[in-house]
Amino acid sequence: MVTSEYAMGLIATVAFAGLLFKVVTSGPVKAALQAVVESALDVQF
């Protein structure tokens, strides 16, 4: 990529990562992920 294209791609990637972080750490999503992990750890082998 040309330098300006590289910079725009990097900015878009960082913005997407920030948005994804906000979604994953939001209340409902965080609770759902926690429930999935807890149920996976509670499985009897």
LOVO-257212 format. One line per field, with one value per residue: x, y, z of N, C-alpha, C in turn; residue in one letter. Coordinates in nm, 3 decimals. Layout:
// residues N
n.c1	X_...
n.c2	Y_...
n.c3	Z_...
ca.c1	X_...
ca.c2	Y_...
ca.c3	Z_...
c.c1	X_...
c.c2	Y_...
c.c3	Z_...
r	A_...
This chain:
// residues 45
n.c1	0.083_0.034_0.171_-0.025_-0.255_-0.196_-0.195_-0.465_-0.587_-0.485_-0.596_-0.868_-0.869_-0.796_-1.013_-1.221_-1.141_-1.165_-1.442_-1.535_-1.428_-1.578_-1.834_-1.802_-1.739_-1.968_-2.260_-2.480_-2.360_-2.123_-2.225_-2.348_-2.126_-1.989_-2.168_-2.156_-1.889_-1.890_-2.076_-1.938_-1.720_-1.845_-1.907_-1.934_-1.685
n.c2	-0.119_0.228_0.493_0.674_0.525_0.312_0.440_0.519_0.268_0.168_0.348_0.288_0.023_0.048_0.199_0.016_-0.187_-0.050_-0.004_-0.270_-0.349_-0.184_-0.293_-0.559_-0.525_-0.417_-0.415_-0.623_-0.798_-0.866_-1.001_-1.218_-1.347_-1.413_-1.592_-1.801_-1.884_-1.962_-2.172_-2.348_-2.409_-2.544_-2.795_-3.144_-3.387
n.c3	0.000_-0.056_0.140_0.243_0.203_0.368_0.616_0.634_0.634_0.873_1.058_1.021_1.107_1.378_1.468_1.427_1.603_1.845_1.850_1.854_2.101_2.275_2.233_2.318_2.587_2.686_2.898_2.855_2.663_2.789_3.013_2.885_2.767_2.999_3.113_2.927_2.956_3.226_3.220_3.055_3.216_3.415_3.330_3.368_3.361
ca.c1	0.000_0.098_0.174_-0.154_-0.350_-0.158_-0.242_-0.611_-0.618_-0.451_-0.698_-0.992_-0.851_-0.800_-1.151_-1.300_-1.101_-1.226_-1.586_-1.551_-1.401_-1.694_-1.945_-1.774_-1.738_-2.097_-2.326_-2.546_-2.267_-2.031_-2.300_-2.367_-1.997_-1.959_-2.255_-2.102_-1.766_-1.926_-2.138_-1.833_-1.636_-1.928_-1.933_-1.875_-1.611
ca.c2	0.000_0.358_0.538_0.731_0.414_0.237_0.519_0.510_0.131_0.157_0.423_0.211_-0.095_0.092_0.238_-0.108_-0.253_0.026_-0.033_-0.407_-0.350_-0.126_-0.387_-0.678_-0.490_-0.363_-0.497_-0.746_-0.889_-0.916_-1.099_-1.337_-1.415_-1.470_-1.709_-1.907_-1.935_-2.032_-2.300_-2.436_-2.454_-2.623_-2.924_-3.258_-3.475
ca.c3	0.000_-0.048_0.279_0.283_0.211_0.488_0.730_0.640_0.675_1.015_1.131_1.016_1.191_1.518_1.497_1.436_1.727_1.954_1.849_1.899_2.245_2.343_2.224_2.399_2.728_2.728_2.999_2.811_2.595_2.892_3.091_2.803_2.757_3.130_3.130_2.843_3.019_3.350_3.187_3.003_3.328_3.505_3.267_3.437_3.270
c.c1	0.087_0.085_0.040_-0.260_-0.322_-0.210_-0.394_-0.655_-0.593_-0.555_-0.830_-0.984_-0.859_-0.942_-1.239_-1.268_-1.162_-1.375_-1.613_-1.528_-1.519_-1.812_-1.923_-1.778_-1.869_-2.167_-2.386_-2.450_-2.169_-2.099_-2.319_-2.237_-1.959_-2.042_-2.203_-1.978_-1.799_-1.990_-2.036_-1.745_-1.712_-1.957_-1.861_-1.808_-1.618
c.c2	0.125_0.407_0.594_0.622_0.330_0.309_0.510_0.370_0.112_0.230_0.346_0.088_-0.061_0.132_0.115_-0.182_-0.182_0.000_-0.174_-0.420_-0.294_-0.222_-0.505_-0.646_-0.426_-0.463_-0.627_-0.847_-0.948_-1.022_-1.229_-1.416_-1.481_-1.595_-1.827_-1.969_-2.013_-2.166_-2.399_-2.490_-2.546_-2.763_-3.035_-3.349_-3.617
c.c3	0.000_0.096_0.324_0.293_0.336_0.612_0.743_0.682_0.823_1.100_1.134_1.105_1.338_1.557_1.513_1.565_1.847_1.964_1.899_2.049_2.323_2.343_2.318_2.548_2.773_2.820_2.949_2.746_2.697_2.977_3.013_2.790_2.889_3.155_3.048_2.907_3.144_3.320_3.129_3.114_3.423_3.450_3.345_3.336_3.318
r	M_V_T_S_E_Y_A_M_G_L_I_A_T_V_A_F_A_G_L_L_F_K_V_V_T_S_G_P_V_K_A_A_L_Q_A_V_V_E_S_A_L_D_V_Q_F
